[in-house]
Amino acid sequence: MRSDFDMIVRRFPDRPDIKIYPIADVHLGAIECMEDRWKKFCEMVANEPDTYLILAGDLIQNATKTSIGNPFEQMYRPREQKRLMIEYLKPLRDKILCMVGGNHERRTDKDTDSSPAYDIAAKLDLEDLYRENIAFLKLQFGDIKANGARNPAYTFAVAHGFGSSIYTTNAAMRAERFGMAIDGIDCIIAGHIHKPQEFPVAKYVVDKQNEKVTIKPFEVFICTSWMENSGYGIQKLLQPVAFSLSHLELRGKKKMMGPQRDIDF
């Protein structure tokens, strides 16, 4: 298994514009999982050129005897959840940019030192793109040897996330604060809290070499959940959360990145 700090690099020499869907919290196997919608999404991505995925954990429900969730309240047993997720992702294998595990996959890590998230990556022959806790990703556009060409590069930090809050803005503050601790990223991506949102933030950067201070913006992207509002959420009197699928659009010839919401999906 590769180190969390071993950066993943993907090159796009033809400098296309691309679309990236950050995905987390599918919870395949949970009774509340919107599997039909997930299936439709996978089919859509398979047929869209220049469209890619970043996978940020909790792809499967993986309820066990020692977990909070009830292992008897699942559509499929955990090993079947893993097999089905592999089948969904197999046609999208070449579109996956990186993968990290989530707290639901880590349930098995803790009990048996067996990681369903790593197993999914290994079965897809994507071990090099898997990181256990956090993935640092660089997307390089253009021929880096071309004289005079502008070659934008985009950098990401991807982690599943941790913690919870009944307030949407409070729940995203952990990702924002962590992003402030990382110099050089363009976007931090997380999930876990099931409250989708995307917003820009910025920090001051001191350039000692050129003796100036600049403002460096970066994007915070919290993935949507693929769970219906029922079961566990109602038991805990949690507010319902809207499903809101969004993606990032990256320009290949001039550095520009912005989130877009898929209203019709």
C-alpha positions, 0 to 999 in steps of 0.5 A, spaced: 500 500 500 502 506 497 504 512 502 499 517 503 504 522 501 506 519 495 503 524 490 498 521 484 500 524 478 495 524 471 497 527 465 493 530 459 498 532 454 492 534 449 490 539 454 482 538 453 477 541 458 475 535 463 469 534 468 470 531 474 465 528 479 467 527 486 464 521 489 463 519 496 457 516 501 454 511 496 453 506 501 451 501 496 448 495 500 444 500 505 437 499 505 436 507 504 441 507 498 439 510 492 442 504 487 437 505 481 440 513 481 447 510 482 446 505 476 444 511 472 450 515 474 455 510 472 452 509 465 452 516 464 459 517 466 461 511 462 458 514 455 461 521 457 468 523 454 473 527 458 469 525 464 473 522 471 471 520 478 475 522 484 472 516 490 472 519 497 470 513 501 464 509 504 462 506 497 459 500 501 455 500 507 459 494 510 455 494 517 458 489 521 456 486 528 461 491 532 459 497 528 453 502 529 449 500 523 445 494 524 448 488 520 441 485 519 438 491 515 442 491 509 440 489 502 446 485 501 451 482 505 458 486 505 462 481 500 456 482 495 456 489 496 464 489 494 462 485 488 457 489 486 461 496 487 466 493 483 462 491 477 459 498 477 466 501 477 469 496 472 467 500 466 469 506 469 476 504 471 480 508 466 476 514 469 478 513 476 483 519 478 484 516 485 481 513 491 481 513 499 477 509 504 471 511 508 469 510 516 464 504 513 470 501 510 475 502 516 470 498 520 473 491 517 480 494 517 479 495 525 476 488 526 480 484 521 485 488 518 482 487 511 480 493 507 474 493 502 476 499 499 483 497 498 480 490 495 475 494 490 482 498 488 486 491 487 480 488 483 480 494 478 488 493 478 488 501 481 492 499 487 497 505 485 491 510 485 489 508 492 491 511 499 488 509 506 487 516 509 488 522 504 490 522 497 494 528 494 493 528 486 496 533 481 493 533 474 498 536 469 495 539 462 499 540 456 506 538 454 511 540 459 517 540 454 513 545 449 516 552 449 512 558 450 506 553 452 501 555 458 501 548 462 496 549 467 496 544 473 491 542 478 492 539 485 487 536 490 487 533 497 482 528 498 480 525 504 473 522 507 472 526 512 470 526 520 465 529 525 458 531 524 454 537 525 446 539 525 448 545 521 451 545 514 456 550 515 459 548 521 460 541 518 464 543 512 469 547 517 473 541 518 475 540 511 476 548 510 480 548 516 484 542 514 485 545 507 488 552 510 494 547 513 496 545 506 500 549 501 499 549 494 492 545 493 487 548 488 481 544 491 480 539 498 475 534 497 471 530 502 465 527 504 462 523 510 457 529 513 452 527 507 451 535 506 453 537 499 456 544 498 462 547 494 465 554 496 471 558 495 476 560 500 483 563 500 489 564 505 495 569 505 501 566 502 508 569 503 513 569 497 520 570 501 523 569 494 520 575 491 518 579 497 511 579 496 504 577 499 499 574 495 492 571 496 491 564 494 484 561 493 482 554 493 475 550 493 472 546 498 468 541 495 463 536 500 460 530 496 453 529 496 450 522 499 447 517 495 442 515 501 435 517 502 432 520 508 430 514 512 432 509 517 438 511 521 437 519 520 430 519 522 432 515 529 437 520 530 432 526 529 437 529 523 434 534 518 433 531 511 439 532 506 438 534 499 441 530 494 445 535 489 450 532 484 455 537 482 462 536 478 468 540 477 470 543 470 477 544 469 480 548 463 486 545 459 489 551 456 488 556 461 487 555 469 480 555 471 476 551 475 469 551 478 463 547 481 457 546 477 451 543 479 447 537 475 440 540 476 437 535 471 440 529 474 
